[in-house]
Amino acid sequence: MNFRFKDKERPQSYVCGLAEQLHYYPLKEVLCGGYLLSEYKPELIEKVLDCLTPSNIRIAVVGKVLADKVTEKEKWYGTEYKMDNLSKEQLDLWESAGSNDLLHLPNKNEFVPSSFDLLKEEKGISSLPEMVMECPLARLWYKQDDEFKLPKAVVYMELFSPLAYFDPHHTNLLHMFAQLFRDALTEYTYAAELAGLTYSLCNTKNGLTLSVKGYNDKLHVLLEKILERMTSFEVDPKRFEILKDAVSIYTSLQDKSVKIVAVCMVFHLKFIAHFRFCPFFPFWILYSCC
């Protein structure tokens, strides 16, 4: 499916990708080697599964709570760490853990398309999107694909709110909402990605932009689920604290690495362009005053 209806790529990226595939596939299979599974080898599957044992495990734990346990420092970035071996008792416990009912094959993927039919091509298709609906709360444009002719569609929505960039407080709230919502949908949308459907949700100076792309047969299923979740979304306090810390860490790293010239350019652009707040505007103000 993904090979048959593969999207076109930028020539440079496509050539670089094919050149890399030459290391892994014969020349005649370079184009399709990464997509087509021509031979079923159960013994190879068993060989890989046999390697997934506690004795072969490597665990990485990252967190501020481990700061007092580190013993080493790497020379490039000065990152502190500690390496240790698992105890024999722990490995023996994992070896005898038995099966877990929570580990099972996934349920049927509701996003896998069943129809790849193209819409009947209409005569005199406009080269520009045409408005097909207008009401006090929304406007809708439509443009039929007359170039690539693939069973795929793109839905792009922009949600406006006067509070989106009203002040730095609302700006950061909207930024955190978008992050928390994407985080909450990660597990659910994984199945959609396997079936060739993707989505993005971003905060802008006007509000939110939501786009859904992929095979049009089941695109509406993902779109309806996203909108349904969005209208009933409740923030998980634990995830909020984790993502808030991540934003703070990212901002502090940006402050350390950004040069004065870059900071001046940022403010220059913000003052000559239509005024808007960015998610890290308060931090940049603090940085410039230090």
C-alpha positions in Angstrom: 0.0 0.0 0.0 2.7 2.5 1.0 4.8 1.5 -2.0 2.0 1.6 -4.5 0.8 5.0 -3.4 4.0 6.6 -2.3 4.2 10.4 -2.3 6.7 12.2 -4.4 9.8 13.4 -2.6 12.3 16.2 -3.1 14.9 14.9 -5.6 17.9 15.5 -3.4 16.4 13.7 -0.4 15.1 10.8 -2.6 18.6 10.3 -4.2 20.3 10.4 -0.8 17.8 7.8 0.5 18.3 5.5 -2.5 22.1 5.8 -2.1 21.8 4.6 1.5 19.7 1.7 0.4 22.5 0.4 -1.8 24.3 -0.8 1.4 21.4 -3.0 2.3 19.7 -4.2 -0.9 20.7 -5.6 -4.3 20.6 -2.9 -7.1 17.3 -4.3 -8.5 15.6 -4.1 -5.1 16.8 -0.6 -4.1 13.4 1.0 -5.0 11.1 -1.5 -3.3 13.4 -3.2 -0.7 12.2 -1.1 2.2 8.5 -1.7 1.4 8.0 -5.2 0.1 8.2 -8.4 2.2 8.6 -11.1 -0.4 9.6 -14.0 1.9 8.3 -15.3 5.2 11.0 -16.6 7.5 9.6 -17.8 10.9 13.0 -19.0 12.0 14.4 -15.4 11.6 11.6 -14.1 13.8 12.3 -16.7 16.4 16.0 -15.8 16.3 15.3 -12.2 17.0 12.8 -13.0 19.8 15.3 -15.3 21.4 17.6 -12.3 21.8 15.0 -10.4 23.8 16.1 -11.6 27.2 16.8 -9.9 30.5 20.5 -10.7 30.2 20.7 -8.7 27.0 18.8 -5.7 28.3 20.2 -2.1 28.5 18.3 0.4 30.6 18.7 4.2 30.6 17.1 6.3 33.3 17.2 10.1 33.0 16.0 12.5 35.7 17.0 15.2 38.1 16.3 12.9 41.0 19.5 11.0 40.1 21.8 14.0 40.3 23.3 12.8 43.6 24.0 9.3 42.3 26.2 10.2 39.2 29.9 9.3 39.3 31.2 10.1 35.8 31.2 13.1 33.4 31.6 12.8 29.6 34.1 15.1 28.0 32.1 16.8 25.2 29.0 18.3 26.9 29.9 17.7 30.5 26.9 15.4 31.1 27.1 13.5 34.4 26.2 9.9 34.5 26.7 6.5 36.1 27.0 3.0 34.7 26.1 0.0 36.8 25.3 -3.7 36.3 22.0 -5.3 37.3 22.1 -7.6 40.2 21.8 -11.4 39.6 18.8 -11.4 41.8 17.0 -8.9 39.6 17.9 -10.7 36.4 16.7 -14.0 37.9 13.4 -12.4 38.9 12.9 -11.1 35.4 13.8 -14.4 33.9 11.1 -16.1 35.9 8.4 -13.4 35.5 6.2 -15.5 33.2 3.7 -14.1 30.8 1.6 -10.9 31.1 -1.9 -10.6 29.7 -1.3 -7.0 28.9 1.3 -8.0 26.3 -0.7 -9.1 23.3 -1.1 -8.5 19.6 -2.8 -5.2 18.8 -6.5 -5.0 18.0 -7.8 -4.6 14.5 -6.6 -1.4 13.0 -9.7 0.7 12.2 -7.6 3.1 10.1 -6.4 0.7 7.4 -8.1 1.8 4.2 -10.3 -0.6 2.3 -10.9 1.5 -0.8 -8.3 3.2 -3.0 -10.7 4.5 -5.6 -10.2 7.9 -7.0 -13.0 10.5 -7.2 -14.4 11.0 -10.7 -12.4 13.8 -12.3 -14.6 16.7 -13.0 -14.2 18.9 -16.1 -12.9 22.4 -15.7 -11.3 21.9 -12.3 -10.2 25.2 -10.8 -6.5 25.7 -10.2 -7.4 27.4 -6.9 -9.5 26.2 -3.9 -13.2 27.2 -4.2 -15.4 28.2 -1.3 -18.2 25.6 -1.0 -19.8 26.7 2.3 -19.9 29.9 4.4 -21.7 30.6 7.7 -21.2 33.0 10.6 -18.9 30.5 12.3 -17.0 28.9 9.5 -15.9 29.0 5.9 -15.0 25.8 3.9 -12.8 25.6 0.7 -12.3 22.6 -1.5 -9.7 21.7 -4.2 -9.8 18.4 -6.0 -6.4 16.9 -6.8 -5.8 16.9 -10.5 -2.0 16.4 -10.5 -0.8 13.5 -8.3 -4.0 11.5 -8.6 -3.6 9.4 -5.4 -6.3 8.1 -3.1 -5.2 10.6 -0.5 -6.6 13.8 1.0 -5.5 16.7 3.2 -7.8 18.5 5.6 -6.5 21.7 7.0 -8.4 23.6 9.7 -7.6 26.9 11.4 -9.4 27.6 14.7 -9.5 31.3 15.6 -9.6 32.7 19.1 -9.1 36.3 20.3 -7.5 35.0 23.4 -4.8 32.9 21.6 -2.1 35.6 21.8 -3.8 38.1 24.0 -0.8 38.2 26.4 2.2 36.1 27.3 0.1 34.1 29.9 -2.5 33.0 27.3 0.2 32.4 24.8 2.0 29.9 27.0 -1.3 28.3 28.0 -2.2 27.7 24.4 1.3 26.3 23.7 1.0 23.9 26.7 -2.5 22.9 25.6 -1.2 21.9 22.1 1.7 19.9 23.6 -0.5 18.1 26.2 -3.1 17.2 23.6 -0.6 15.8 21.2 1.0 13.9 24.1 -2.4 12.4 25.2 -3.1 11.2 21.6 0.3 9.6 21.0 -0.8 6.0 21.8 -4.1 6.3 19.9 -2.7 7.9 16.7 0.1 5.3 16.5 -2.3 2.9 14.7 -3.3 5.7 12.3 0.3 6.3 11.4 0.8 2.7 10.7 -2.1 2.9 8.2 -0.7 6.0 6.5 -2.6 8.7 8.4 -0.9 11.6 10.1 -2.1 14.7 11.9 -0.5 17.9 13.4 -1.8 20.4 15.9 0.0 23.7 16.4 -0.6 26.9 18.2 -0.4 30.1 16.1 -1.0 33.8 16.7 -4.6 33.3 15.7 -5.4 30.1 17.6 -4.8 26.5 16.5 -4.1 24.8 13.2 -5.1 21.2 12.8 -4.2 19.2 9.7 -4.9 15.6 8.9 -3.3 13.9 5.9 -3.4 10.4 4.4 -5.7 7.9 2.6 -9.0 9.5 2.3 -11.0 6.3 2.9 -10.5 6.5 6.7 -9.3 10.0 7.1 -12.7 11.1 8.4 -12.4 8.5 11.2 -9.2 10.1 12.5 -10.5 13.6 12.1 -13.7 12.9 14.0 -11.8 11.2 16.8 -9.4 14.1 17.2 -12.3 16.7 17.3 -14.2 14.5 19.8 -11.2 14.3 22.0 -10.5 18.0 21.7 -13.9 19.0 22.9 -13.8 16.7 26.0 -10.0 16.9 26.7 -8.9 17.0 30.3 -5.4 17.7 31.3 -3.4 15.1 33.2 -1.7 17.0 36.1 1.3 14.7 36.1 1.9 15.0 32.3 1.4 18.8 32.7 4.3 19.0 35.2 6.5 16.8 33.1 5.9 18.8 29.9 6.2 22.1 31.7 9.6 21.1 33.0 10.6 20.0 29.5 9.7 23.5 28.1 11.6 25.2 30.9 14.7 23.0 30.2 14.5 23.7 26.5 14.2 27.4 27.1 17.2 27.5 29.5 19.3 25.6 26.9 18.2 28.0 24.2 19.2 30.9 26.4 22.7 29.5 26.9 23.3 28.8 23.2 21.7 31.8 21.6 24.1 34.5 20.6 23.5 38.2 21.2 23.2 38.9 17.5 20.5 36.2 17.2 18.6 37.7 20.1 18.7 41.2 18.4 17.5 39.7 15.2 14.5 38.1 16.9 13.4 41.3 18.5 14.1 43.3 15.3 11.7 41.0 13.4 9.1 41.1 16.1 9.1 44.9 16.2 8.9 45.5 12.4 6.4 42.6 11.8 2.8 42.3 13.1 3.2 42.2 16.8 2.7 38.8 18.4 3.8 36.9 21.4 5.8 33.7 21.1 5.6 30.8 23.6 9.0 31.8 25.1 8.6 35.6 24.9 8.8 36.1 28.8 12.0 34.0 29.0 13.6 36.1 26.2 12.7 39.3 28.0 14.3 37.9 31.1 17.4 36.8 29.2 17.8 40.2 27.6 17.7 42.0 30.9 20.3 39.8 32.6 
